[in-house]
Amino acid sequence: MIVGIDVAKHTHVARILFPDGSESKPFGFSNDRRGFEDFRAWVFSYKGKAENGSIIVGLESTGHYWEPLAFYLDNVPGIRIVQVSPKHVKKTKEVYDNSPGKTDSKDAGVITMLIRMGRFQRLVLPRGHFAELRCYARLREQMIVDLGVKRNILHSLIDLVFPEYGSIFKKVVSKTSLYVLKHYTTPEGIVRAGLKNISTALYTASHGKLSQACAERLIETASTTIGLKDGIEGIVFAIRSTVSAIERIQKEITTIEKELVFALSKIPYAIKLLSIPGVGKISVSVILGETGDLQRYRKAEELIKLAGLNLFEISSGMHQGQRHISKRGRSLLRKCLFFAALRTVKAGGAFRGVYLRLTKMNQMHKTKALVAISKKILRVFFAIVRDGVGYQASRTERVAA
């Protein structure tokens, strides 16, 4: 017996596909405990029609409204939860009733049809420390996005009053740069402060890395800038406000990363994953947060599909299409794996040799090679957890990229 649920913010709609091919009428229930219990009672009222008492419940893995319902149903004995891609639902809705129409009831029916066709994935919900990792990992990602927005705003503001500033500080959001912008802000403020004060400020903020020569160059550039001179009070306020916001976000990211590392230390096999040269604590934390407990997966291909790193091609007749990754998975997991791959292919990294073989001997494009390394990282993670061993270079070479 297959149950499809179209998830919404306030009211979910469910339909049942029975083993004989018949369907139930739509059943709407509220997104609260009473609604969940009504849904549970409704499903089990038809349990007699299920073969061997087996019940599969499928949901679209989109947004976040499905998560409370999924966790509730995951604790109900006799129910197996699976997830269906929203893209599959959208593309197959006309097959369901030969109509382009869309309703919540129809979407629930389409989900049951896809599950019956086998077009679904197992849903591994994070529990305990893994749920904690996911929450912190996604919060960190949101902070990084916010930091990027504020950084772009700061660049645009500085370009108005001091367009040459980037030639002095390549990284505008560095601690030294933010210190200068916070205390002196404008070219006039920098010139007015004088060489001695600017030299001291740069030396202190950079922990001795920047010398008086940098201060001299900064003052000289500020004195000849082509930036705006009139009516910049509002811009000055905006710069200082943006700098304060950037410093706050940077502190929050640092705090979140400490919590990530602490939560990771509670997972017994995390130390084995960290034995891979080039793979850091933050990367492992984010990967486990997005995948959940690796012991709950049956094979590495499930992880690769979850990350959207599975390959596809479009070929027809004499045309042979190129292979691409599907990107039908968790974007944060895919992003983290790619950056982890960048670190593992550097000198001393675990997969430096594999990367050189792919790029030099096999003439593979660097980006494609990094995607292959990303998949390899998942396979090695899975093998380490499955076998309960630490990283072994000799064995890793045998794990296909």
N, C-alpha and C positions, 0 to 999 in steps of 0.2 A: 504494500500500500504506500503510495507516494503522495506526499503533501507538499504543495508549493505555496509559498507565502510572498505576497507583494508587500514589502515593508514601506511604511510611511512614518511621518512624525507623530501623528496622533492615532490613526486607525489603520491597522494591518488587515489585509484581506487574504484568506486562504481558500484553497480548493484541494480536493482529494481525487487522485486518479487511482481507481481500483484495479486489481489484477485482471479483471475481465474487460478492461478498456473503458468502462463507464466512469462518469465524473459526478462528483457531488455538486450541490449548489454552493455558491460563494458564501463564505462565513467571515463576517467582519468582527474584529475584536480590538479593544482599546489598548494603548501602549502603557499599561500599568499592571499591577499584580492581579487584580480582579479579571482583567481581560486575558492575561496569560492563563489563568486557571480555567476560565471559560473555554479557551481554545484547547487546553489539555483535555478537558472533559469531552469536548466535541469530537476530538480525534479518537479518543479511546472508546467512544460510543460506537465507532465503526470498526473497532479492532477485530471483530469476528470475521470481517471480510478480508483481512490481511492473510497472505500466505505465510504459514509458520509464525504468525504473530509479528512479522517484520514490518517496521514502519520507518520510512525515510522521509526526513523533512528537509526541504531545500530552500535557501534564501539567496537573494542577490547580494553579492559582496560589494556594496556601494554605500558611500556615506558612512554614517556612524549609528544610525537609528536601529540597525539590526543587532548590534552587540548585546544590549541587555536581554533581548529575546533569545539570542543564541546561547548565552550563558545560562539562562533559565532552563532552556530545553536540554542543554548538555547534562543537566543533573537529573533529568527524567529517565528512569529505566525503561528500556524497550524502544527508545527513539534514537535513531542515527541521524546526525546533522551533516549536511553537505552544502557546498556553495556553488552557485552558478554565476557565470560571467554576465554582467549587464549588457555587454556588447552582443553576446549570443542571444539574449532575450530580445534585444532590439532588432537583430537581423533575421530572426526566425518567426516574428509575430505574424507575418502574412501566411506562413505555412500552416499556422494553427487553425485559421478559419477563412483563409483566402480573402483577407480584408486588411487594409492598412490601418484600421481603427486601433485605438489604444484605450484600455480601461484597466483599472486595478484588478478586476476579476479576470480579464483576459491575460494579463501578465502572470497572474498566479497559475493559470492553466498552462501557459507557455513554459513556465518553470518546471511543472510536472512532466511535460512532454520532453524537455531536454534531459531531465534526470532519467526518464525511461530509455532514452537513446544513449545514455551513458556519458553525456556531455556535462560532467560535473567534476569537482575536486573535493577531496576530503578536507574538512574544516578542523584545523588544529588550533584550539583556543588557548591563549596563554594563561597559565595558572601560577599562583604564588609569585615567586621572584621573577618569573618570565613576564608576568603581567606588569610588574613594577618596572622592569627594563623597558617594555614597550611604551609605557606612559612617559618615562623620562626621555626616551629616545625621540619620540614624536614632539615632545615639548622643546627639546634641544633643537630639532629641525626647524620648528616654528620660530625660535629665537634667532636662528641663523638667517632665515628668510627676512625677519624684521631688521636684522643688522644690515643685510644687503640693501634694503629699502632706505634706511637712514644713511648709509654710506653714499648712495647715489644722490640723496638730497644734499648731503654735505659737499660733495663734489660740485654740484650745480651752484651752490651758494658761494663757494670759494672762487669759482671761475668768474664770478661777477666782480669781486673786490680785489682778488689777487690771483689772476690766471697763471702766473709763473710759479705758484707755490708747489705744484707737482714736480718741478725740476729740482727742488730741494729735498722734498720728502716723497719718495716713490710710493710709499704706503701711507695714505692720508689718515687712516685710522690707527696707526701705530701709537704707542703710548707717548712718545716724544712729540709727535705731530699734534695729538689731541691736547697735550699740555700747553703747547705754544698757542693753539687756537683758543683754548679756554682762558688763558691769562692775558694774551695780547691781541688776538682776534684779527685785527686789520694791519695792513702794511704800515699805516701811520703809528699804530701802537707798538709795532716791532721797532721802528726807527726811533721812536720816542724813548723806548726802554734803554737803548744804548748797548754798546758792544759787551760791556762787563756783565750786565744783567742777563742778556741773551745767552752769553757763553756759559754762565753759571746755570741757567735754566736747562740748556741743552745737555750739559755735562751731568746734571743731577737726574734729569728725566731718562736719559739713555744709559745710565749707570756707567758713565765714563767712556762710552763708545764714540760720541761725537765731540770733536775738538773745537777750538776757537776758529779754525778755518771755516767750519760749517756755519758758525755764527756770523762771520764776516760776509760770507756769500749770501746768507739769508738777509742781512741788513742791506747789502748792496742791491740785491734783487728787489727788496721791498721799496727802496728809495726810487727806483726807476720803473715801477710797475705801471701798467696801462689800465689797471682796474678802476672801477667807478670811484669818484671822490665825493659826489653830492648825494644827499638823502640816503645814506647807508645805515641809518640807525636801526631800521627794521631788519636789514640783512644781518647786522651784528647780533641782534637779539636772536634771530633764527639760527645763526651759526652756534652760538653758545647753548641754545636750547637743544640743538641736534647733537652737539658734543656730549652734553649731559646724558641724553638718551642713549647714545652709543656706549658710553662708559657703564651705564646701568645694565644694558643688555649684555655687555662683555662679562660683567660680574655675575649675572644670572647664568650665563653659559658655563662659566667656571664652576659655579655651585652645582649646576645640574650634572656636569661631568663627574664631579666628586661623588654625587649620589649614584650615578651609573656604575662607577667603579666599585662602590660599596655593595650595591645590589649584585653585581657580577661575582663578587667574592663569596657569595652565599651559594653559588651553583657549583657542585662538586667537580664536574668535569671541565670547568672553565680554564683551570690551570693547564690542562692538556692542550686546549686550543691555543692558549697563549704561548705554547712552546714552538709555534710556527714562526720562524724568523721573518720579521717585517710586519706581523699582524699585532696590532696594539689593543689595549684594553677597551678603548672607545669603540673600535670597529667590532670587536667580539660582542660588546654589549648591545650595539644597535642590531647586529645580525641576529642574535638570540632573541632580542625583543620583537623583531619582525617575524621570525620563524616559530618562536615558542620552543618547547623542549624538543631537541633533535631526536631523542629516544622514541618519540611517538611517530616518527616517519618510517616507512617500510623500505624506501629506496631513495637514492640521491636525486633521481629524476623528479621526484615530487617537489623537492626544494628548488630545483632549477626552473620548474614550471611556475612555482609560486613567485619567483623573482622575475618572471617574464623573460628569461634567458633562453627558452627553448626556440629552436630554429624553424623557419618556414621558407618556402620559395614559391614563386608563381611562374609556372612553366606551362606551355601549350604547344603541341605540334613540334615544329623544329626549333621553337624558342626555348632556351634553357635559362630560366631566371636565376638571379643571384640569391643566396641564402641570407636571411636577416633574422635578428632576434624578434620575437613577437611583441615584446613590451607589454604583454597582457598579464601583468603581475604587480607586485608592490614596488612602487618607484623608489621609495626610501631604501629598501633592501638592495635594489639594483644599484643605486647611487653609492651606497656604502661599500658594496662589493667592488665597484670600479675603482674607488679611491684606495681600497685595501690592496687591489691588484697593482696599482701604481707603486705602492710602497714595497710590495714583495718582489718586484722585478728590478729594484735598485741593487747596487753592489751589496752583497751580504744577505739579500732577500732570499726567501725559500724558493722562488720560482724564476730566479734570474736566468738560469740555464735553459729552462723551458721557453722563456720569452725570446732569448737569443736564437734558439733553434727555430721557433716559429717565424721570426722576422727575417732572419738571415738565410737559413737553409730552405725554409718553405716559402720565402718571399711573401709572407702575410703582412697586410697593412697593420701598422702599430695599434690602431684602435681595435681592430678585429682580434689581434693577439691579446690585448688587455681584456676583452670580453671573454675569450677562451680561458684566460687565467682566472677571471671571476667565477666561471663555472667550475674550474678546477678547485678553487678555494672551497666552494660548497661541497664538492665531492670529498675533499680531504677532511673537512669538518665532520661530514657524515661518517666517514670511515673511522676517524679517531673516536667518536662517541660510540659507534657500534662496537668497535673492538676493545674500547677501554684502554687505549695506549696513547702515549705522547707522540709528537711528530718524529717521523723517521724518514730521512731524506731518501734512503734507498727504496723504501716502499712507495713513497710519494711519486717517484719517477714512473712507477708503473700505473699510477692512477691517470686515466686518459684525460687530456685537456678538453 
